[in-house]
Amino acid sequence: MAGDALSGFGPALRRGAIGLLDLLLPRVCVVCRRGMHAAEQGLVCGRCWLRAEPLPEPRCQRCGHPVDVRRTACAWCAMLPPFVRAVRSAYAMPGGTAESIVHALKYDGWPAVATAMARRMAPLRFPADVERERAALVPVPLARTRRRERGYNQSAELARALAARWHVPMREDLLERARSTTTQTRLTPGERRRNVSGAFRARADRATLRGLHLVLVDDVVTTSATLNACAAALHAGGARILSYVTFGRAPALGDRW
């Protein structure tokens, strides 16, 4: 961005140079395509961030899903394996602009959007034991063909930016895809589980993973099928416990947000 390129200038000269650059090369928001004010940082304008819908409160203490007062037990928790400790997400999807922000990161070729997304994920609070024990952030691996087409793994971009804020290492060497899968977008919950069953495996040996509490990172969680498959692979490989963090979360079947 212009501000980063001119960081060595004095404050007054820098402001003037940024203003001139914005006049000659006006920046536009990658979501709404409107011009951005000179004071706005990043690739997404403040208006679009204000229109992103935070995940509703109150939320389940374990899975972070909005509590449904019509139910006596959390239906979303029931989808998680027993070795998953906690899950947190920042924004509700669909609705608002959160989905468009994910689209800019995932499909429009804007990996730098991950920095601002991670900044809004970083304040999510986990149970104290998770924040104390988390040993590394592990992004959901992308299929080789998809990564080649996209040029990057959006989950890894999020994990890298979030790791810098949480002061926790990001590890791409612990988990890999064992096979390619079809897109989960149009699949039913049962089809999603079958689609990713056995699709991941631990890359590290048991000595490396033994006893670790790892946090899986993804852009969006819907039924948690993909994250659960990743967690199962790491747990089978020796990890003691897993937690998840995502930017967006879709409603479960029957939810009324």
C-alpha positions as CSV (number, residue, x, y, z in Angstrom):
1,M,0.0,0.0,0.0
2,A,1.1,3.6,-0.5
3,G,1.4,4.3,3.2
4,D,3.9,1.4,3.6
5,A,6.0,2.5,0.6
6,L,6.3,6.0,2.0
7,S,7.1,5.0,5.6
8,G,10.5,6.6,5.5
9,F,9.2,10.1,4.8
10,G,8.4,12.7,7.5
11,P,4.8,12.9,8.6
12,A,3.8,16.0,6.7
13,L,5.5,14.9,3.5
14,R,4.2,11.4,3.8
15,R,0.6,12.7,4.1
16,G,1.0,14.9,1.1
17,A,2.6,12.1,-0.9
18,I,-0.2,9.7,0.0
19,G,-2.8,12.3,-1.0
20,L,-1.1,12.8,-4.3
21,L,-0.9,9.1,-5.0
22,D,-4.5,8.6,-4.1
23,L,-5.4,11.4,-6.5
24,L,-3.4,9.9,-9.3
25,L,-4.0,6.3,-8.5
26,P,-7.2,6.2,-6.4
27,R,-7.6,3.1,-4.3
28,V,-10.8,1.2,-4.4
29,C,-12.3,-1.3,-1.9
30,V,-11.9,-4.8,-3.1
31,V,-15.4,-5.6,-1.8
32,C,-17.7,-2.7,-2.8
33,R,-15.4,-1.2,-5.5
34,R,-15.9,2.3,-4.1
35,G,-13.0,4.8,-3.7
36,M,-11.3,4.6,-0.3
37,H,-10.3,7.6,1.8
38,A,-6.6,8.4,2.1
39,A,-6.7,7.6,5.9
40,E,-8.2,4.1,5.4
41,Q,-5.7,1.2,5.6
42,G,-5.9,-2.1,3.9
43,L,-7.9,-3.3,1.0
44,V,-11.4,-3.3,2.5
45,C,-13.1,0.1,3.3
46,G,-14.4,0.9,6.8
47,R,-18.0,0.9,5.5
48,C,-17.7,-2.7,4.4
49,W,-16.2,-3.7,7.7
50,L,-19.1,-2.0,9.6
51,R,-21.6,-3.9,7.5
52,A,-20.0,-7.3,8.3
53,E,-22.3,-9.1,10.8
54,P,-20.6,-10.3,14.0
55,L,-21.6,-13.8,15.1
56,P,-24.6,-13.3,17.4
57,E,-24.5,-13.5,21.2
58,P,-24.8,-15.4,23.5
59,R,-22.5,-18.2,22.3
60,C,-21.8,-21.7,23.6
61,Q,-18.7,-21.7,25.8
62,R,-17.3,-24.7,24.1
63,C,-18.1,-24.5,20.4
64,G,-18.7,-20.7,20.1
65,H,-22.0,-21.3,18.2
66,P,-24.9,-18.8,19.0
67,V,-27.1,-20.3,21.7
68,D,-30.5,-21.5,20.5
69,V,-32.9,-20.9,23.5
70,R,-35.4,-23.3,22.0
71,R,-33.0,-26.2,22.6
72,T,-31.8,-27.7,25.9
73,A,-28.5,-28.8,24.5
74,C,-26.1,-27.3,21.9
75,A,-26.7,-29.1,18.6
76,W,-23.4,-27.7,17.2
77,C,-21.3,-29.2,20.0
78,A,-22.8,-32.6,19.1
79,M,-21.0,-32.4,15.7
80,L,-17.5,-32.1,17.3
81,P,-15.3,-35.1,18.3
82,P,-14.5,-35.4,22.0
83,F,-10.9,-34.4,21.4
84,V,-11.9,-30.9,20.2
85,R,-11.7,-28.5,23.1
86,A,-13.1,-25.2,21.7
87,V,-14.2,-23.4,18.6
88,R,-14.4,-19.7,17.9
89,S,-15.5,-17.6,14.8
90,A,-15.8,-13.9,14.3
91,Y,-18.5,-13.3,11.7
92,A,-21.9,-14.7,10.6
93,M,-22.3,-15.9,7.1
94,P,-24.2,-15.4,4.9
95,G,-25.4,-11.9,5.5
96,G,-23.6,-8.5,5.7
97,T,-20.3,-8.2,3.9
98,A,-18.3,-11.0,5.7
99,E,-19.0,-13.4,2.8
100,S,-17.8,-10.9,0.3
101,I,-14.6,-10.3,2.3
102,V,-14.0,-14.1,2.3
103,H,-14.7,-14.1,-1.5
104,A,-12.1,-11.4,-2.0
105,L,-9.5,-13.5,-0.1
106,K,-10.4,-16.8,-1.6
107,Y,-11.4,-16.3,-5.2
108,D,-10.5,-12.7,-6.2
109,G,-6.8,-13.0,-5.7
110,W,-6.3,-10.7,-2.7
111,P,-4.3,-12.6,-0.1
112,A,-3.4,-9.4,1.7
113,V,-7.0,-9.1,2.9
114,A,-6.1,-11.9,5.4
115,T,-4.1,-9.3,7.5
116,A,-7.3,-7.3,8.3
117,M,-9.3,-10.4,8.8
118,A,-6.9,-11.9,11.3
119,R,-6.9,-8.5,13.2
120,R,-10.6,-9.1,13.8
121,M,-10.2,-12.7,14.7
122,A,-7.4,-12.1,17.2
123,P,-9.6,-10.7,20.0
124,L,-11.7,-13.9,20.1
125,R,-11.4,-15.3,23.6
126,F,-10.9,-19.0,24.2
127,P,-11.1,-20.8,27.5
128,A,-8.1,-20.1,29.6
129,D,-6.6,-23.6,29.1
130,V,-6.7,-23.1,25.3
131,E,-4.9,-19.8,25.4
132,R,-2.4,-21.2,27.8
133,E,-1.7,-24.5,25.9
134,R,-2.0,-23.7,22.2
135,A,1.3,-24.7,20.7
136,A,0.8,-23.8,17.1
137,L,-1.7,-22.7,14.5
138,V,-2.3,-25.2,11.7
139,P,-4.0,-24.1,8.5
140,V,-6.4,-26.4,6.7
141,P,-4.3,-27.7,3.7
142,L,-5.4,-26.9,0.2
143,A,-5.3,-29.4,-2.6
144,R,-2.3,-29.0,-4.8
145,T,-4.3,-28.3,-8.0
146,R,-6.4,-25.6,-6.2
147,R,-3.3,-24.0,-4.6
148,R,-1.6,-23.9,-8.0
149,E,-4.7,-22.2,-9.5
150,R,-5.1,-19.8,-6.6
151,G,-1.4,-19.2,-6.0
152,Y,-1.7,-19.4,-2.2
153,N,-3.7,-21.1,0.6
154,Q,-6.2,-18.7,2.1
155,S,-6.2,-20.6,5.4
156,A,-2.4,-20.3,5.6
157,E,-2.6,-16.6,4.9
158,L,-5.0,-16.2,7.8
159,A,-3.0,-18.5,10.1
160,R,0.2,-16.6,9.4
161,A,-1.4,-13.2,10.2
162,L,-3.1,-14.5,13.3
163,A,0.1,-16.2,14.5
164,A,1.9,-12.9,14.5
165,R,-0.8,-11.4,16.7
166,W,-1.1,-14.3,19.1
167,H,2.6,-14.9,19.2
168,V,2.1,-18.5,18.4
169,P,4.0,-20.4,15.6
170,M,2.2,-21.2,12.4
171,R,3.0,-24.8,11.2
172,E,2.2,-25.9,7.6
173,D,4.4,-29.0,8.0
174,L,2.2,-30.9,10.4
175,L,-0.8,-31.8,8.2
176,E,-1.3,-32.6,4.5
177,R,-4.1,-33.6,2.1
178,A,-3.9,-37.3,1.3
179,R,-6.3,-36.9,-1.6
180,S,-8.3,-34.2,-3.5
181,T,-11.9,-33.6,-2.6
182,T,-14.8,-31.9,-4.4
183,T,-16.0,-28.5,-3.2
184,Q,-18.2,-28.7,-0.1
185,T,-20.4,-25.8,-1.1
186,R,-23.4,-27.7,-2.4
187,L,-23.1,-30.9,-0.4
188,T,-25.4,-32.0,2.4
189,P,-23.9,-32.5,5.9
190,G,-23.7,-36.2,5.4
191,E,-22.1,-35.8,1.9
192,R,-19.6,-33.3,3.4
193,R,-18.5,-35.9,6.0
194,R,-18.1,-38.6,3.4
195,N,-16.3,-36.2,1.0
196,V,-13.5,-35.4,3.5
197,S,-13.3,-38.7,5.3
198,G,-9.7,-39.8,5.2
199,A,-8.7,-36.8,3.1
200,F,-6.0,-35.6,5.5
201,R,-3.1,-37.1,7.3
202,A,-0.4,-36.0,9.7
203,R,2.9,-35.2,8.2
204,A,4.9,-35.1,11.4
205,D,5.9,-38.1,13.4
206,R,4.2,-39.0,16.8
207,A,7.2,-37.7,18.8
208,T,6.6,-34.2,17.3
209,L,2.9,-34.2,17.8
210,R,2.6,-36.1,21.1
211,G,0.8,-34.1,23.8
212,L,0.3,-30.9,21.7
213,H,-2.8,-28.7,21.8
214,L,-3.1,-27.4,18.2
215,V,-5.4,-24.8,16.8
216,L,-6.8,-25.4,13.3
217,V,-7.4,-22.3,11.1
218,D,-9.9,-22.0,8.3
219,D,-11.7,-19.1,6.5
220,V,-15.3,-20.4,7.1
221,V,-16.9,-23.3,9.1
222,T,-20.3,-24.7,8.1
223,T,-20.8,-28.2,9.4
224,S,-17.2,-28.6,10.7
225,A,-16.7,-31.7,8.5
226,T,-13.4,-30.5,7.0
227,L,-12.0,-29.3,10.4
228,N,-13.1,-32.5,12.1
229,A,-11.3,-34.6,9.4
230,C,-8.2,-32.5,9.9
231,A,-8.5,-32.8,13.7
232,A,-9.0,-36.6,13.5
233,A,-5.8,-36.9,11.4
234,L,-3.7,-34.9,13.8
235,H,-5.2,-36.7,16.9
236,A,-4.4,-40.0,15.3
237,G,-0.9,-38.8,14.7
238,G,-0.3,-38.0,18.3
239,A,-1.8,-34.6,19.1
240,R,-3.6,-34.5,22.5
241,I,-6.3,-32.0,21.8
242,L,-7.5,-29.6,19.0
243,S,-9.3,-26.3,18.9
244,Y,-10.6,-24.4,15.8
245,V,-10.7,-20.7,14.8
246,T,-12.4,-19.3,11.7
247,F,-13.2,-15.9,10.3
248,G,-16.8,-16.8,9.3
249,R,-19.5,-19.3,10.4
250,A,-22.6,-20.4,8.6
251,P,-25.8,-21.3,10.5
252,A,-26.6,-24.9,11.4
253,L,-29.7,-26.6,10.1
254,G,-32.7,-25.0,11.9
255,D,-30.8,-22.0,13.3
256,R,-32.7,-18.7,13.5
257,W,-30.1,-16.0,13.6
